[in-house]
Structures are given as C-alpha cells and as structure tokens.
Amino acid sequence: MDFDGIVMVGGGIAGLATALALHRVGMKRILVLERAESLRTSGTAIGMWSNGWKALDALGVGQSLRQQHCLLQNSKLISRSDGTTVNIPIDTSFQELRFVKRALLLETLASVLPPEAIKFNCKVVDVRQFPRSKLMWEIELEDGSIIRAKGVIACDGVNSLLAESVLGLPRATSSAQCAVRGLSSYPEGHPFPPTRQLHMAEGFLMGIIPVTEKEVYWFISSASTPPDIWEIVQNPDRIFQWSEATLKEFPEEIREMVKKTSNDVIDMTVLKFRWPWSMLMGRLWKGTMTAVGDAMHPMTPYVAQGGCSTLEDAIVLARCFVHVEEDSINKLDESQRIIEAFKKYTNERRWRWIRLMTQSYITGIVQEGSNIFLKFIRDKIMLRIKVPNPSDFDCGTLPTIAPLKSSLLNQ
Ligand SMILES: Cc1cc2nc3c(=O)[nH]c(=O)nc-3n(C[C@H](O)[C@H](O)[C@H](O)COP(=O)(O)OP(=O)(O)OC[C@H]3O[C@@H](n4cnc5c(N)ncnc54)[C@H](O)[C@@H]3O)c2cc1C
C-alpha cells in the first residue's frame, strides 16, 4: 500500500499524541500503526505534571481529563529508616499535578482522531529506505504486507526497533532496578487525602497517590531486581507476593490498600534507560524519519517525566512542521520540508531530553541507594533542599490554523 503521508509506528502515548498534534495543525495524511488488537484498556496511572497538562491543553484534551482526576495539594516525603517526614504543599496556582489513568488518557487522545488514522494488529517488523528514493520508507508488517510512506516517526516505546535499527541509537539498557505499579479500587470511596506520599526505604521507594475519589495509584520501585524477575512479571499472583514481602514492615492500612488491586491493574517491569551522552552527538533523525517518546529518550521513572515529555515532543514536532511549511513552501519539496521539520524538532528538544534522562538516573540512584553516603544524601539533604523541578517547562501551543496549503498540510 502506498501511503502518501506520515506514519507513526506505535499507538501508545507518543503515537497518539503525535498523530493528534499533526491532525490539529491540519495534517490530513497521518496513520498510526499499533501492534496490539485494540487500545490498551488496562494499565495503571501516570503522573501528569504542569508541563504535561500544558501539552494536553494544546492538544485540546486537557479539560476533560482534568475533570476526571483529582488535583494533588501536597507532597509528603517519609524516610522509613528514621521516620523523618517532610510536607511540601503544592502551590496549585502554579503547579498542577494529577495522576491520570493510562487507559483513559489513550482513549481520550484516540477519540479525537479520525477513526481511519489508527490501524491495529499492525506489528512492524522492519523499516527500510525505499531502494529508488532514500526519502521514502518501506514499512514491513508481520503479515508480510508493505506500506510505503513519505515520513516515519518511531513511537514504539522503550524497546524501539526503529531507534536502534534506523536511527542507530544504542538499545535501552536495564538499570537493574524494577518497579511494580497498581491501581487500588475502593467502590465506596478511599480514605486518602489529595497528597502524593513517597516512602523512602532502604533499597526501595513506595508511592501512594489518589487518582479519583475511588481509585488510588501505588508503586514500589526497587534498587535491585529479584533473580526470577522474568517469571514474576508474567504472573500477577507472584507480583502481589513480591509486593507484600517488600512492604511487610509497612503500616496495615498500606498493605490493605495493595490488596484492593485487581490482577488487570497491577504490573511489574524492569526499568530501562539510555545513557544521556548517546544523545549528545550525531543526528537524531535520518532522512524523513525521527522518533518521539520512549523510543527517543527512554529514562528511568524517578522524575516521572517520560510521559509528560512525550506530550511535549508531540507539540514541538507539530509546530516545527508548521514553521517549516510557512518558511519554505516555495523553496523546498515535500520530503525536504519533512527533513527540515525533523531537524528543527530534534535540535529544539535534544537538551531537554539530556537533562531529563540525567536527572532521572541520578535521582534513582540516590532515592534507592543503601550505602551510607547515599543514605545521608537522601535522608539529610534531599529531603530538605529544593531541586530544580523538571516540570517547570512550557512546550507552547499549536498554531490554531494551518496557514499554508502545502500537500502535507491541508489536503
Ligand atoms: C514504572 C514507571 C512509572 C512511570 N511513571 C511515569 C509518570 O508518573 N509520569 C510520566 O510522565 N511518565 C511516567 N513513566 C514513563 C511513561 O510511562 C512513558 O514515558 C510513556 O508511556 C512513553 O510512551 P510511548 O508511547 O513512547 O511508549 P509506550 O507507552 O511503550 O507505547 C509504545 C507503543 O508502541 C507499540 N509498539 C511497539 N513496538 C511496535 C511495533 N514493532 N509495531 C507496532 N507497534 C509497536 C506498543 O504496543 C505500544 O502501544 C513511567 C514509566 C515507568 C516504567
């Protein structure tokens, strides 16, 4: 099949948000290829900080998501070793933090895209430059079919096939840390205040965060992985056993909360990241191909910015398209304009990615470290000092009207 537009490979937050941003600036020929048979309807929640909300507002879906998730008013850091507790009120006139149900986020993004823009059951197995034109791509699906596209955006997550094989970025490596995430359900309403609780224990960090009036997100991120991790991740009963054993010294109320999680909203994952210096040099685009989200910047989740920064990517990328269209409509052909847009996008974003990847890596080491030095930094310094907030970032808005009648935009 010949597709005369831009293909997003992967229909997670990156693929759907990028497609929606391009759609919002007037690009009609967009296609998301997702390997699953439908949108992910299970899953837990994701911390959406002010920068993420700005991006969701730019996409036009912020308001409806806001209404369905509770606004957090306070952060509470608790050191389990000596009981030190630090309360940090969240200035809600300046900082907006809500945890958003992943399934709802994906459904909301997809609901405002034309239905024909998303194709399920499309596992991409190879992407290569078209032999007769280096500016076209052949996308091969698992069933053997081929889609030819003018541009490709890799949105295929942390284990991105495309980032590695086409962009030449190193494969994301395991940080030797793991995380369990769960969503507890309280049909009659939960007792937790709108506070993000972070319990720092030796070797792990636990978080408890209300999502709605009836659901509470919790996570445990551990500095090490159990030897049989790959068996545990496949079996929810074993994930529960591991979580209960890890939290055995925690108050009863917290252990009871974990028990209120059903099997389809608990998962465990080995954390992966890419070293930030791999982003320092070289191109982050190749011809008419680039990447968005975890495919481009896999990071450990310690600053809770992977998803928020993915939404920023989508806005910046779409805006770059418009700016290039405005500046060069009569000077460059369509493929060259895609290249220019990808160049502009990666230049604008590179240092933001490097900063977030570095900050999340260092934060993870300090938060979960068990040696005396790291414990000192965590309990005596980190609880007391104000570190730069990675969510202090505004990705800007999308131009409301596609200004020019190029063939990619407006046709
Ligand atoms: C424990 C944990 C906690 C986190 N907490 C937060 C948080 O609080 N706040 C925050 O902002 N971020 C958080 N993140 C990060 C966030 O989850 C990710 O950054 C975000 O999900 C990235 O979205 P994505 O679309 O790039 O990747 P994914 O969500 O992985 O989506 C990739 C999609 O591509 C599809 N796909 C993959 N390969 C192919 C293929 N070959 N062909 C077709 N389709 C394919 C997959 O099926 C999937 O749908 C956390 C991450 C972890 C691990």
The ligand as an SDF file (V2000), in Angstrom:
LIG
                    3D

 53 58  0  0  0  0  0  0  0  0999 V2000
    7.2720    2.3580   36.4820 C   0  0  0  0  0  0  0  0  0  0  0  0
    7.0560    3.5280   35.5800 C   0  0  0  0  0  0  0  0  0  0  0  0
    6.4050    4.6650   36.0650 C   0  0  0  0  0  0  0  0  0  0  0  0
    6.2390    5.7790   35.2300 C   0  0  0  0  0  0  0  0  0  0  0  0
    5.6190    6.8980   35.7320 N   0  0  0  0  0  0  0  0  0  0  0  0
    5.5110    7.9890   34.9670 C   0  0  0  0  0  0  0  0  0  0  0  0
    4.8860    9.1630   35.4770 C   0  0  0  0  0  0  0  0  0  0  0  0
    4.4330    9.1890   36.6070 O   0  0  0  0  0  0  0  0  0  0  0  0
    4.8080   10.2650   34.6580 N   0  0  0  0  0  0  0  0  0  0  0  0
    5.3180   10.2520   33.3830 C   0  0  0  0  0  0  0  0  0  0  0  0
    5.2110   11.2680   32.6850 O   0  0  0  0  0  0  0  0  0  0  0  0
    5.8900    9.1450   32.8760 N   0  0  0  0  0  0  0  0  0  0  0  0
    5.9940    8.0220   33.6250 C   0  0  0  0  0  0  0  0  0  0  0  0
    6.5560    6.8890   33.1120 N   0  0  0  0  0  0  0  0  0  0  0  0
    7.0410    6.9110   31.7170 C   0  0  0  0  0  0  0  0  0  0  0  0
    5.9080    6.6980   30.7170 C   0  0  0  0  0  0  0  0  0  0  0  0
    5.1810    5.5370   31.0510 O   0  0  0  0  0  0  0  0  0  0  0  0
    6.4730    6.5420   29.3190 C   0  0  0  0  0  0  0  0  0  0  0  0
    7.3830    7.5770   29.0820 O   0  0  0  0  0  0  0  0  0  0  0  0
    5.3760    6.5820   28.2600 C   0  0  0  0  0  0  0  0  0  0  0  0
    4.4750    5.5180   28.4280 O   0  0  0  0  0  0  0  0  0  0  0  0
    6.0210    6.5000   26.8660 C   0  0  0  0  0  0  0  0  0  0  0  0
    5.0300    6.3710   25.8950 O   0  0  0  0  0  0  0  0  0  0  0  0
    5.4030    5.7940   24.4490 P   0  0  0  0  0  0  0  0  0  0  0  0
    4.1740    5.9090   23.6540 O   0  0  0  0  0  0  0  0  0  0  0  0
    6.6620    6.4010   23.9870 O   0  0  0  0  0  0  0  0  0  0  0  0
    5.7430    4.2570   24.7180 O   0  0  0  0  0  0  0  0  0  0  0  0
    4.7500    3.0700   25.0710 P   0  0  0  0  0  0  0  0  0  0  0  0
    3.7450    3.5140   26.0690 O   0  0  0  0  0  0  0  0  0  0  0  0
    5.6130    1.9120   25.4340 O   0  0  0  0  0  0  0  0  0  0  0  0
    3.9790    2.7560   23.7110 O   0  0  0  0  0  0  0  0  0  0  0  0
    4.6110    2.1320   22.6380 C   0  0  0  0  0  0  0  0  0  0  0  0
    3.5340    1.5460   21.7560 C   0  0  0  0  0  0  0  0  0  0  0  0
    4.1430    1.0520   20.5790 O   0  0  0  0  0  0  0  0  0  0  0  0
    3.6220   -0.2260   20.2900 C   0  0  0  0  0  0  0  0  0  0  0  0
    4.6520   -0.9370   19.5420 N   0  0  0  0  0  0  0  0  0  0  0  0
    5.8600   -1.3310   19.9920 C   0  0  0  0  0  0  0  0  0  0  0  0
    6.5470   -1.9440   19.0210 N   0  0  0  0  0  0  0  0  0  0  0  0
    5.7500   -1.9450   17.9330 C   0  0  0  0  0  0  0  0  0  0  0  0
    5.9060   -2.4440   16.6140 C   0  0  0  0  0  0  0  0  0  0  0  0
    7.0140   -3.0760   16.2230 N   0  0  0  0  0  0  0  0  0  0  0  0
    4.8860   -2.2580   15.7290 N   0  0  0  0  0  0  0  0  0  0  0  0
    3.7470   -1.6090   16.1070 C   0  0  0  0  0  0  0  0  0  0  0  0
    3.5420   -1.1440   17.3530 N   0  0  0  0  0  0  0  0  0  0  0  0
    4.5380   -1.2950   18.2520 C   0  0  0  0  0  0  0  0  0  0  0  0
    3.3090   -0.8310   21.6640 C   0  0  0  0  0  0  0  0  0  0  0  0
    2.3470   -1.8700   21.5640 O   0  0  0  0  0  0  0  0  0  0  0  0
    2.8000    0.3890   22.4100 C   0  0  0  0  0  0  0  0  0  0  0  0
    1.4120    0.5630   22.2460 O   0  0  0  0  0  0  0  0  0  0  0  0
    6.7230    5.7590   33.9050 C   0  0  0  0  0  0  0  0  0  0  0  0
    7.3430    4.6030   33.4110 C   0  0  0  0  0  0  0  0  0  0  0  0
    7.5100    3.5050   34.2400 C   0  0  0  0  0  0  0  0  0  0  0  0
    8.2040    2.2820   33.6870 C   0  0  0  0  0  0  0  0  0  0  0  0
  1  2  1  0
  2  3  1  0
  2 52  2  0
  3  4  2  0
  4  5  1  0
  4 50  1  0
  5  6  2  0
  6  7  1  0
  6 13  1  0
  7  8  2  0
  7  9  1  0
  9 10  1  0
 10 11  2  0
 10 12  1  0
 12 13  2  0
 13 14  1  0
 14 15  1  0
 14 50  1  0
 15 16  1  0
 16 17  1  0
 16 18  1  0
 18 19  1  0
 18 20  1  0
 20 21  1  0
 20 22  1  0
 22 23  1  0
 23 24  1  0
 24 25  2  0
 24 26  1  0
 24 27  1  0
 27 28  1  0
 28 29  2  0
 28 30  1  0
 28 31  1  0
 31 32  1  0
 32 33  1  0
 33 34  1  0
 33 48  1  0
 34 35  1  0
 35 36  1  0
 35 46  1  0
 36 37  1  0
 36 45  1  0
 37 38  2  0
 38 39  1  0
 39 40  1  0
 39 45  2  0
 40 41  1  0
 40 42  2  0
 42 43  1  0
 43 44  2  0
 44 45  1  0
 46 47  1  0
 46 48  1  0
 48 49  1  0
 50 51  2  0
 51 52  1  0
 52 53  1  0
M  END
$$$$
